[in-house]
Amino acid sequence: MKFTSTSRAPLALALSIGVCLALTACSSGDGSAGAGAESAGSTSEAAAFYRDFTGAGEGKAQGEPITVGWVNLEGGDVSFPEVTESAEAAVALVNEELGGVGGRPIELRKCTIVTSEEQGQACAQEMLNDDEIDLVIEGVAPIGTGAFHQTMAGRKPVIVTNPTTVADTVAANSYGISAGAFTSETYSSYVTETVRAKTVGLLNRNDDPAAVAQGKRIRGLLETAGVKVNQSTYSGTTSDFTAPLTATGGNSNDALIVVAVSPPACIGVAKAVKQMAISKPVIGGFTCVSEAVRDGLGDFAPWTYIYTYENTALPEASPAVSAYRTTMEKHDKEQLGGLAPAGFAGVMTAVRTLVEAGSDRTPEKLSELLTATKSGAPMFSPVLAFGAFPEEGALGTKSARAYTYEGNGTWEDATDGKWINEVKSS
C-alpha cells in the first residue's frame, strides 16, 4: 500500500537515556498539519472514534474532576513537551465531547522530571501522597524512571506510554502500552521474514550504552536465525561514515540495519550510503525521520523505518490516525509525529480503564483491569498481553510497524498493514 503525505513527516526523538544524553536537545517543533489537514475528518467523527474506544459518553463533562497523575521529562536539554501537549489535547476531547468519565471531567496532575533521578523520586512521592490520584500516566521519561518506579513500588498503577529504560519494563504494577525503545525483535523479524536476508550489515554507535545493547541484541537475534552479520560501529563524534559502512560489507549484504538517532548521524550515514551506491534495503528507526534530517539531505533518506505506532504523516492510512490528527489540529498542537502520539494514547488508555472501573476507581481495581487488558490503544499495537514477556513483565507488546519512504512525500506500508511480532493474547 502506497500513501502520499500532505503534511510534514513525523519528527522522531530519542528513545533511550543514553542516546538522549548525547544530544543537546531532544525536542523540536514538527509535524504541522500542512495542506491536507481538512481530509483528516470532522471533529464529531474524531469524537465518535474515541468514544467507541473508551466507552465514554457524549457532551461536555461537568462537576468535580477525576484526577490522573502525569509524569513527563521536559524543560531540560532532553525534553519531550510535545508528549504533554498531545495528552492535553486528548483530555480536551474527552472533557468537551465525550462527557469525561461518568460525566465528570478528567484532570492531569502534572509532575515534571527535568534532569535528574532525584526528580523522578520526587514525582513518585507526589503521586503517592496525593489521595486524589489513583492512576498515573508516564509520558516519555528516559531520565528519572529508575528512582520513580523504585519509589512508587507498585502502590499505584502506572501506564507507561513509551518504555525507554529497563526500569520501565520490569516495574511492579506498570503497564507499557508500546514497544518504545525495545524493538530489536522487530528489526530481526523484518529482515528475516520480509526481506529474507541471509547476510546483513549492522551499524551502531559504540559509545552509547543503549545503542551498544541494541546492536548486541539485534546481532544475537539475527545469528540465532541463521543470518550472517557484518557489524561495524561508529562514535558520537564520527562525521565521515564511509569507513564504518565499508566495514559492514556494503552491497555484499542483502540488507543494512542502521541504529542511529541523532540528526547528524542519520544525515552522515545517509550521505555515505548514497556516495557508496549501496542499493540494498536500509532499515533504520523512525528517529531518523525529522525536519533536521530532511533539511540536511533535501528529503528523507529512502529507507524503511521501524515505527512503534502507525505513521501519523498518513491520515488516510488509518481511522485512528485521522481522528488523532483532527483532535490535535483543533487544539492547535503543531507537532503530530515524533513521540507526541504516546501522550494521546496514554490518556485514552487511562480513560478507557476509568470508564470500565465505574464507581470503583481504586488503585486495586484499576490494576486488575489493566492487567487483563487485551486491546491496545489506537495507532499503537492493537493487541496487548501483559505477562507475555517473563523477563520484561511490564511490557504488553514488542510489536511495531515498518514504512518505506520512496521520496517526494510518498510512503509505502512495508508489511501491508500488519504489525511485526504482534503479541498473541491468551
Secondary structure, 3 states (H helix, E strand, C coil): CEEECCCCCCCCCCCCHHHHHCCCCCCCCCCCCHHHHHHHCCHHHHHHHHHHHHCCCCECCCCCCEEEEEEEECCCCCCCHHHHHHHHHHHHHHHHHECCECCECEEEEEEEECCCHHHHHHHHHHHHHCCCCCCEEECCCCCCHHHHHHHHCCCCCEEECCCCCHHHHHCCCEEECCCCCCCHHHHHHHHHHHCCCCEEEEEEECCCHHHHHHHHHHHHHHHHCCCEEEEEEECCCCCCCHHHHHHHCHHHCCEEEEECCCHHHHHHHHHHHHHCCCCCCEEEEHHHCCHHHHHHHCCCCCCEEEECCCCCCCHHHCHHHHHHHHHHHHCCCCCCCCCHHHHHHHHHHHHHHHHHHCCCCCHHHHHHHHHCCCECCCCCCCECCCCCCHHHCCECCCCEEEEEEEECCEEEECCCCCCECCCCCC
